[in-house]
């Protein structure tokens, strides 16, 4: 069993506060920079699983950093540097309390809702007679609220603006960026024999300007299908071969866990955690087209602390 980083408690110079999210620990430096540590925690159905996944944080951080670089011409983003394989440092922005989810295909929670009769999703009218994993005529944006605790909730553009969560002007900028980012991600995925099925983006504001923040096009924030075999599997009504965290959700569903009252989290064995790690590494290599290089994992916290401290001292 490889080692996994499931929590951090650093004290960096200039540190004002720290936020421990489901997967990332975010350190506020002088109210100007954010040090975002991608831990090896894994979450599903809005709950953190009890065991970390070795190298997952490195996979997520390096995929996200690469895509932030490849989309910097589309919109400004928060990234400044990656001083450690599991860390990105960037500009501190005031995050909007909504997540911009964009879907090119009817799958996942949208399919589960559709199967149960839903034909209006976040203000989008869904056509009758659609099948699971079918491509939408045009990608649809289905925002959610960004909950401090518990489940994020679906919400429409009109509700977001009416509730004052985001101004009309800022929302339209986010919407434009979301569509352009998804188009770029779709093109990059196609070059690797993949289909970018759906994804989420988060945005924030700094000095009056909207920035892309957090991660982008990772297996935690996105769903990918293999392009080869998609059409045949769709026509037969078979499950698609995919690269995403969905396989973890499906494993939990098979073990009768969807974070509903009374349900008990199944045991996460070392063997299962290692198998998930292998899937994340496979995903990295497919998405990036590069061989994954495992960083030293003897003392992850000490390595991260040194690398970040050294970077902050030089800035």
Secondary structure as GFF3:
##gff-version 3
##sequence-region A 1 315
A	DSSP	beta_strand	15	20	.	.	.	ID=ss1
A	DSSP	beta_strand	24	29	.	.	.	ID=ss2
A	DSSP	beta_strand	33	38	.	.	.	ID=ss3
A	DSSP	beta_strand	43	44	.	.	.	ID=ss4
A	DSSP	beta_strand	47	48	.	.	.	ID=ss5
A	DSSP	alpha_helix	56	70	.	.	.	ID=ss6
A	DSSP	beta_strand	79	84	.	.	.	ID=ss7
A	DSSP	beta_strand	87	91	.	.	.	ID=ss8
A	DSSP	beta_strand	94	95	.	.	.	ID=ss9
A	DSSP	beta_strand	98	106	.	.	.	ID=ss10
A	DSSP	alpha_helix	108	115	.	.	.	ID=ss11
A	DSSP	beta_strand	120	121	.	.	.	ID=ss12
A	DSSP	beta_strand	124	125	.	.	.	ID=ss13
A	DSSP	beta_strand	134	141	.	.	.	ID=ss14
A	DSSP	beta_strand	144	145	.	.	.	ID=ss15
A	DSSP	alpha_helix	157	162	.	.	.	ID=ss16
A	DSSP	alpha_helix	168	191	.	.	.	ID=ss17
A	DSSP	beta_strand	194	206	.	.	.	ID=ss18
A	DSSP	beta_strand	209	213	.	.	.	ID=ss19
A	DSSP	beta_strand	222	226	.	.	.	ID=ss20
A	DSSP	alpha_helix	230	236	.	.	.	ID=ss21
A	DSSP	beta_strand	242	244	.	.	.	ID=ss22
A	DSSP	alpha_helix	246	254	.	.	.	ID=ss23
A	DSSP	alpha_helix	270	288	.	.	.	ID=ss24
A	DSSP	alpha_helix	300	314	.	.	.	ID=ss25
###
